Amino acid sequence: MAVLAEKEFKSSNGRIFTFRSMQANEGEIFNEFMQKIAHETQNTYQIPGVSFSIEERNTRFTKARENLTDLMIGVFLNEQLVGTLNFYVFMPQHPWAKHVGRFAMMLLKDVWGEGLAQELLRLAEVQAQSIGVTRIEAEVRAFNDRGVALYKNAGYKIEGTRKKAAFIDGKYNDEYFIAKILNEKFPKWTPPTLTTNRLTLRAITLDDAPSMFEYAKNPNMTKFVLWEPHQSLKDTANGIKNYFFQKYDNLEPEAFAITLKSDPSKIIGTVGTWFNSEKSQCMEMGYALSEEYWNQGILTEAANEVIRYCFEEYSNTIAPVNRIQAHCKLENAASARVMEKVGMQYEAVHRQRVFSKNRFWDMKVYAILKEDWLKSHPTPKPY
């Protein structure tokens, strides 16, 4: 079994978890964990009261450790096992299928929504790429809406449905067959999923290209931005891969996909930040929104949450942030109002700062400091 050295992970609500490889003598704690999973959810194949003996489990762990391609990760909170991911090569000796990896992941409900699943999937992909695996696949119950959304946001696609795959409580249930191709361009890091009253802010994926193209091709939408209207779906896909994914690889949250909670799969805009100067702990903020959703307070709601994330979470886990600034063209009154509503202060007008769309533009500058945010938000958002 491949060995994952012990590492700490700070979750989105500030709890410290430990990720490491499961040990050969941990069959007992694993069985206890499996029974907790069995009583909490029907999303797995665990059944209350049914498990391997401790000796059988330890034997399986010992045998698995002899296979250097597989990875069994345990997630611990205060020495309690709260999650696992088992990654393995499907047919390691077969020349036609040794590039295919599979995984199974389980987390106790108490730790859902803290970013642990995303980190486990990331570690599985790191292992996969290190051994030449280019495809990762798994199954997920069709009724597991939370799991389906998680995998879609991580770049997995539903390739088919296994009809009547599980018979639970006298009822047949379908399962989706999901997979992700790793030899396509995928970022090494993605920002976490954030929520507000109306919105889900999540990482952008290539699956978002069609929805993004629908608003990015609109000349009205691009009147005050620095990029031109997209002419084809290929333009949008290239933008996602060559701009957004590059920012993700730099560990910069540029950008979050803005989606409605009622339809998190459809992107209606973007909002994000990137470093203007990492040495000076200064980030730049930018955003765009489909014309269909203008004048509904959506950008203000999204930008406010991203500012909170940068000052309260990103600054403590990725890189320190002391200042977030934003620019808008002097004529763009709507964008200036968003900056004012999220607490940014007007600082200056930079005359003829930008040459875009065959002319020079004056740019207004707004900014907010971390100390300003903390004064107006003394209690961090609970997660």
DAJOHU-V851217 format. One record per pair of residues at least 24 apart in sequence whose ideal C-beta (glycine too) atoms are under 7 Angstrom apart, sorted by sequence separation. I is the first residue (numbers start at 1). J is the second residue. If there is no record, write none. Layout:
BEGIN
((I;J) (I;J))
END
This chain:
BEGIN
((83;107) (156;180) (209;233) (212;236) (269;293) (344;368) (82;107) (83;108) (141;166) (155;180) (268;293) (343;368) (28;54) (31;57) (82;108) (27;54) (30;57) (101;128) (151;178) (209;236) (247;274) (283;310) (339;366) (82;110) (83;111) (148;176) (209;237) (271;299) (336;364) (82;111) (343;372) (27;57) (143;173) (343;373) (27;58) (142;173) (155;186) (206;237) (209;240) (258;289) (271;302) (330;361) (101;133) (141;173) (142;174) (208;240) (271;303) (329;361) (330;362) (25;58) (83;116) (99;132) (100;133) (103;136) (117;150) (121;154) (142;175) (273;306) (330;363) (343;376) (24;58) (27;61) (77;111) (99;133) (101;135) (104;138) (141;175) (142;176) (206;240) (272;306) (329;363) (330;364) (26;61) (85;120) (99;134) (100;135) (101;136) (102;137) (103;138) (140;175) (271;306) (303;338) (307;342) (328;363) (99;135) (102;138) (118;154) (139;175) (140;176) (204;240) (327;363) (328;364) (24;61) (83;120) (87;124) (100;137) (139;176) (273;310) (327;364) (24;62) (139;177) (140;178) (283;321) (300;338) (304;342) (327;365) (22;61) (85;124) (281;320) (285;324) (299;338) (303;342) (87;127) (137;177) (138;178) (153;193) (204;244) (258;298) (281;321) (282;322) (325;365) (326;366) (24;65) (75;116) (137;178) (278;319) (281;322) (282;323) (283;324) (284;325) (285;326) (300;341) (325;366) (137;179) (281;323) (284;326) (300;342) (325;367) (136;179) (282;325) (324;367) (89;133) (135;179) (136;180) (258;302) (323;367) (324;368) (135;181) (136;182) (323;369) (73;120) (134;181) (135;182) (322;369) (33;81) (134;182) (322;370) (133;182) (134;183) (153;202) (208;257) (276;325) (321;370) (22;72) (73;123) (153;203) (155;205) (256;306) (21;72) (30;81) (204;255) (273;324) (21;73) (22;74) (29;81) (153;205) (71;124) (129;182) (204;257) (19;73) (20;74) (128;182) (202;256) (203;257) (152;207) (201;256) (202;257) (211;266) (212;267) (315;370) (19;75) (71;127) (185;241) (201;257) (211;267) (125;182) (201;258) (202;259) (17;75) (18;76) (187;245) (190;248) (17;76) (189;248) (199;258) (200;259) (208;267) (311;370) (17;77) (185;245) (189;249) (199;259) (187;248) (188;249) (199;260) (200;261) (253;314) (307;368) (15;77) (44;106) (69;131) (187;249) (189;251) (191;253) (194;256) (198;260) (199;261) (202;264) (311;373) (1;64) (198;261) (225;288) (1;65) (200;264) (191;256) (1;67) (2;68) (307;373) (2;69) (4;71) (221;288) (251;318) (2;70) (40;108) (251;319) (312;380) (1;70) (2;71) (4;73) (37;106) (40;109) (221;290) (308;377) (312;381) (1;71) (221;291) (1;72) (37;108) (220;291) (36;108) (218;291) (308;381) (118;192) (215;290) (215;291) (115;192) (43;141) (15;114) (17;116) (199;298) (13;114) (43;144) (201;302) (12;114) (199;301) (11;114) (12;115) (198;301) (199;302) (11;115) (43;147) (197;301) (201;305) (224;328) (11;116) (196;301) (201;306) (224;329) (224;332) (196;305) (9;119) (194;305) (224;335) (152;265) (149;264) (194;309) (4;123) (2;127) (42;168) (226;354) (226;356) (12;192) (114;383) (12;313) (10;317) (13;382) (13;383) (12;383))
END
